[in-house]
C-alpha cells in the first residue's frame, strides 16, 4: 500500500530524473520519437503512442539505498493503409485473379484502331 508523502518530504520532479536517465539519452530519444509520432499521426490520421517504462531495483550486495534504474522507450507509430488485391477462390481453394464464376469469351478479339481517311477534293 502506498502512502502520501509527508508534508516535509521533498519530492524531486520527475523531469529532473528523466533528463539524467542514461546520460540524457532517454530524454533525447523520447523527444525525437514524439516528433516522429506526431508526424505519422498527422500523415495517417490514425492514433499512435509513446511509452516509457522505468524499472527500479536494488543493486545486489549493496546498501538498500543503492538502486539501479533502467528505461525502455517504445513508440507505436500508426501504419499507412496497404493496398488491397482482389482474388477469387477456385473449386480447389486456390487463389486466382480470374473469377471462376465469370464466363470467358474466347471468341472476342481486339479491335484495331481506326485508320485515318484521307479527304479528297471534289471537282
CNS distance restraints for C-alpha pairs under 8 A (distance, minus, plus):
assign (resid   5 and name CA) (resid   9 and name CA) 6.14 0.50 0.50
assign (resid  12 and name CA) (resid  16 and name CA) 7.17 0.50 0.50
assign (resid  12 and name CA) (resid  17 and name CA) 7.85 0.50 0.50
assign (resid  13 and name CA) (resid  17 and name CA) 7.09 0.50 0.50
assign (resid  14 and name CA) (resid  18 and name CA) 6.17 0.50 0.50
assign (resid  15 and name CA) (resid  19 and name CA) 6.20 0.50 0.50
assign (resid  16 and name CA) (resid  20 and name CA) 6.67 0.50 0.50
assign (resid  17 and name CA) (resid  21 and name CA) 6.22 0.50 0.50
assign (resid  18 and name CA) (resid  24 and name CA) 7.44 0.50 0.50
assign (resid  18 and name CA) (resid  26 and name CA) 7.01 0.50 0.50
assign (resid  18 and name CA) (resid  27 and name CA) 6.07 0.50 0.50
assign (resid  19 and name CA) (resid  23 and name CA) 7.47 0.50 0.50
assign (resid  19 and name CA) (resid  24 and name CA) 4.98 0.50 0.50
assign (resid  19 and name CA) (resid  25 and name CA) 7.97 0.50 0.50
assign (resid  19 and name CA) (resid  26 and name CA) 7.25 0.50 0.50
assign (resid  19 and name CA) (resid  27 and name CA) 5.47 0.50 0.50
assign (resid  20 and name CA) (resid  24 and name CA) 5.05 0.50 0.50
assign (resid  21 and name CA) (resid  25 and name CA) 6.89 0.50 0.50
assign (resid  21 and name CA) (resid  26 and name CA) 5.88 0.50 0.50
assign (resid  21 and name CA) (resid  27 and name CA) 7.43 0.50 0.50
assign (resid  21 and name CA) (resid  69 and name CA) 7.93 0.50 0.50
assign (resid  21 and name CA) (resid  70 and name CA) 7.86 0.50 0.50
assign (resid  21 and name CA) (resid  71 and name CA) 7.60 0.50 0.50
assign (resid  22 and name CA) (resid  26 and name CA) 6.03 0.50 0.50
assign (resid  22 and name CA) (resid  70 and name CA) 7.98 0.50 0.50
assign (resid  24 and name CA) (resid  28 and name CA) 6.41 0.50 0.50
assign (resid  25 and name CA) (resid  29 and name CA) 5.94 0.50 0.50
assign (resid  26 and name CA) (resid  30 and name CA) 6.04 0.50 0.50
assign (resid  26 and name CA) (resid  71 and name CA) 7.53 0.50 0.50
assign (resid  26 and name CA) (resid  73 and name CA) 7.51 0.50 0.50
assign (resid  27 and name CA) (resid  31 and name CA) 6.13 0.50 0.50
assign (resid  28 and name CA) (resid  32 and name CA) 6.24 0.50 0.50
assign (resid  29 and name CA) (resid  33 and name CA) 6.07 0.50 0.50
assign (resid  29 and name CA) (resid  73 and name CA) 7.72 0.50 0.50
assign (resid  30 and name CA) (resid  34 and name CA) 5.89 0.50 0.50
assign (resid  30 and name CA) (resid  50 and name CA) 7.86 0.50 0.50
assign (resid  30 and name CA) (resid  73 and name CA) 6.89 0.50 0.50
assign (resid  31 and name CA) (resid  35 and name CA) 6.28 0.50 0.50
assign (resid  32 and name CA) (resid  36 and name CA) 6.32 0.50 0.50
assign (resid  33 and name CA) (resid  37 and name CA) 5.99 0.50 0.50
assign (resid  33 and name CA) (resid  50 and name CA) 7.48 0.50 0.50
assign (resid  33 and name CA) (resid  75 and name CA) 6.54 0.50 0.50
assign (resid  34 and name CA) (resid  38 and name CA) 6.15 0.50 0.50
assign (resid  34 and name CA) (resid  50 and name CA) 6.77 0.50 0.50
assign (resid  34 and name CA) (resid  75 and name CA) 7.88 0.50 0.50
assign (resid  35 and name CA) (resid  39 and name CA) 6.38 0.50 0.50
assign (resid  36 and name CA) (resid  40 and name CA) 6.22 0.50 0.50
assign (resid  37 and name CA) (resid  41 and name CA) 6.11 0.50 0.50
assign (resid  37 and name CA) (resid  48 and name CA) 6.68 0.50 0.50
assign (resid  37 and name CA) (resid  49 and name CA) 7.30 0.50 0.50
assign (resid  37 and name CA) (resid  50 and name CA) 7.65 0.50 0.50
assign (resid  37 and name CA) (resid  75 and name CA) 7.30 0.50 0.50
assign (resid  37 and name CA) (resid  76 and name CA) 7.78 0.50 0.50
assign (resid  37 and name CA) (resid  77 and name CA) 5.76 0.50 0.50
assign (resid  37 and name CA) (resid  78 and name CA) 7.96 0.50 0.50
assign (resid  38 and name CA) (resid  42 and name CA) 6.17 0.50 0.50
assign (resid  39 and name CA) (resid  43 and name CA) 6.11 0.50 0.50
assign (resid  40 and name CA) (resid  44 and name CA) 5.99 0.50 0.50
assign (resid  40 and name CA) (resid  45 and name CA) 7.95 0.50 0.50
assign (resid  40 and name CA) (resid  77 and name CA) 6.58 0.50 0.50
assign (resid  40 and name CA) (resid  78 and name CA) 6.49 0.50 0.50
assign (resid  40 and name CA) (resid  79 and name CA) 8.00 0.50 0.50
assign (resid  41 and name CA) (resid  45 and name CA) 5.25 0.50 0.50
assign (resid  41 and name CA) (resid  46 and name CA) 5.36 0.50 0.50
assign (resid  41 and name CA) (resid  47 and name CA) 5.78 0.50 0.50
assign (resid  41 and name CA) (resid  48 and name CA) 6.66 0.50 0.50
assign (resid  41 and name CA) (resid  77 and name CA) 7.59 0.50 0.50
assign (resid  41 and name CA) (resid  78 and name CA) 6.49 0.50 0.50
assign (resid  42 and name CA) (resid  46 and name CA) 7.72 0.50 0.50
assign (resid  44 and name CA) (resid  78 and name CA) 6.99 0.50 0.50
assign (resid  44 and name CA) (resid  79 and name CA) 7.23 0.50 0.50
assign (resid  44 and name CA) (resid  80 and name CA) 5.95 0.50 0.50
assign (resid  46 and name CA) (resid  78 and name CA) 5.88 0.50 0.50
assign (resid  47 and name CA) (resid  77 and name CA) 7.83 0.50 0.50
assign (resid  47 and name CA) (resid  78 and name CA) 6.09 0.50 0.50
assign (resid  48 and name CA) (resid  75 and name CA) 7.67 0.50 0.50
assign (resid  48 and name CA) (resid  76 and name CA) 5.41 0.50 0.50
assign (resid  48 and name CA) (resid  77 and name CA) 5.07 0.50 0.50
assign (resid  48 and name CA) (resid  78 and name CA) 5.26 0.50 0.50
assign (resid  49 and name CA) (resid  75 and name CA) 5.83 0.50 0.50
assign (resid  49 and name CA) (resid  76 and name CA) 5.12 0.50 0.50
assign (resid  49 and name CA) (resid  77 and name CA) 6.75 0.50 0.50
assign (resid  50 and name CA) (resid  73 and name CA) 7.33 0.50 0.50
assign (resid  50 and name CA) (resid  74 and name CA) 5.83 0.50 0.50
assign (resid  50 and name CA) (resid  75 and name CA) 4.40 0.50 0.50
assign (resid  50 and name CA) (resid  76 and name CA) 6.26 0.50 0.50
assign (resid  51 and name CA) (resid  72 and name CA) 8.00 0.50 0.50
assign (resid  51 and name CA) (resid  73 and name CA) 5.75 0.50 0.50
assign (resid  51 and name CA) (resid  74 and name CA) 5.20 0.50 0.50
assign (resid  51 and name CA) (resid  75 and name CA) 6.30 0.50 0.50
assign (resid  52 and name CA) (resid  71 and name CA) 6.93 0.50 0.50
assign (resid  52 and name CA) (resid  72 and name CA) 5.76 0.50 0.50
assign (resid  52 and name CA) (resid  73 and name CA) 4.70 0.50 0.50
assign (resid  52 and name CA) (resid  74 and name CA) 6.63 0.50 0.50
assign (resid  53 and name CA) (resid  71 and name CA) 5.53 0.50 0.50
assign (resid  53 and name CA) (resid  72 and name CA) 5.11 0.50 0.50
assign (resid  53 and name CA) (resid  73 and name CA) 6.52 0.50 0.50
assign (resid  54 and name CA) (resid  69 and name CA) 6.85 0.50 0.50
assign (resid  54 and name CA) (resid  70 and name CA) 5.79 0.50 0.50
assign (resid  54 and name CA) (resid  71 and name CA) 4.50 0.50 0.50
assign (resid  54 and name CA) (resid  72 and name CA) 6.59 0.50 0.50
assign (resid  55 and name CA) (resid  69 and name CA) 5.65 0.50 0.50
assign (resid  55 and name CA) (resid  70 and name CA) 5.24 0.50 0.50
assign (resid  55 and name CA) (resid  71 and name CA) 6.22 0.50 0.50
assign (resid  56 and name CA) (resid  67 and name CA) 6.63 0.50 0.50
assign (resid  56 and name CA) (resid  68 and name CA) 5.74 0.50 0.50
assign (resid  56 and name CA) (resid  69 and name CA) 4.62 0.50 0.50
assign (resid  56 and name CA) (resid  70 and name CA) 6.66 0.50 0.50
assign (resid  57 and name CA) (resid  67 and name CA) 5.54 0.50 0.50
assign (resid  57 and name CA) (resid  68 and name CA) 5.40 0.50 0.50
assign (resid  57 and name CA) (resid  69 and name CA) 6.69 0.50 0.50
assign (resid  58 and name CA) (resid  62 and name CA) 7.76 0.50 0.50
assign (resid  58 and name CA) (resid  64 and name CA) 6.55 0.50 0.50
assign (resid  58 and name CA) (resid  65 and name CA) 7.58 0.50 0.50
assign (resid  58 and name CA) (resid  66 and name CA) 6.08 0.50 0.50
assign (resid  58 and name CA) (resid  67 and name CA) 4.43 0.50 0.50
assign (resid  58 and name CA) (resid  68 and name CA) 6.12 0.50 0.50
assign (resid  59 and name CA) (resid  63 and name CA) 7.72 0.50 0.50
assign (resid  59 and name CA) (resid  64 and name CA) 7.92 0.50 0.50
assign (resid  59 and name CA) (resid  66 and name CA) 5.80 0.50 0.50
assign (resid  59 and name CA) (resid  67 and name CA) 5.24 0.50 0.50
assign (resid  59 and name CA) (resid  68 and name CA) 5.94 0.50 0.50
assign (resid  62 and name CA) (resid  66 and name CA) 6.15 0.50 0.50
assign (resid  86 and name CA) (resid  97 and name CA) 6.94 0.50 0.50
assign (resid  87 and name CA) (resid  95 and name CA) 5.86 0.50 0.50
assign (resid  87 and name CA) (resid  96 and name CA) 5.43 0.50 0.50
assign (resid  87 and name CA) (resid  97 and name CA) 4.84 0.50 0.50
assign (resid  87 and name CA) (resid  98 and name CA) 7.30 0.50 0.50
assign (resid  87 and name CA) (resid  99 and name CA) 7.72 0.50 0.50
assign (resid  88 and name CA) (resid  95 and name CA) 5.49 0.50 0.50
assign (resid  88 and name CA) (resid  96 and name CA) 5.23 0.50 0.50
assign (resid  88 and name CA) (resid  97 and name CA) 6.09 0.50 0.50
assign (resid  88 and name CA) (resid  98 and name CA) 6.57 0.50 0.50
assign (resid  88 and name CA) (resid  99 and name CA) 5.50 0.50 0.50
assign (resid  88 and name CA) (resid 100 and name CA) 7.22 0.50 0.50
assign (resid  89 and name CA) (resid  93 and name CA) 5.30 0.50 0.50
assign (resid  89 and name CA) (resid  94 and name CA) 5.37 0.50 0.50
assign (resid  89 and name CA) (resid  95 and name CA) 4.76 0.50 0.50
assign (resid  89 and name CA) (resid  96 and name CA) 6.31 0.50 0.50
assign (resid  89 and name CA) (resid  99 and name CA) 7.85 0.50 0.50
assign (resid  89 and name CA) (resid 100 and name CA) 7.70 0.50 0.50
assign (resid  90 and name CA) (resid  94 and name CA) 5.48 0.50 0.50
assign (resid  90 and name CA) (resid  95 and name CA) 6.45 0.50 0.50
assign (resid  90 and name CA) (resid  96 and name CA) 6.95 0.50 0.50
assign (resid  90 and name CA) (resid  99 and name CA) 7.88 0.50 0.50
assign (resid  90 and name CA) (resid 100 and name CA) 5.98 0.50 0.50
assign (resid  98 and name CA) (resid 102 and name CA) 7.83 0.50 0.50
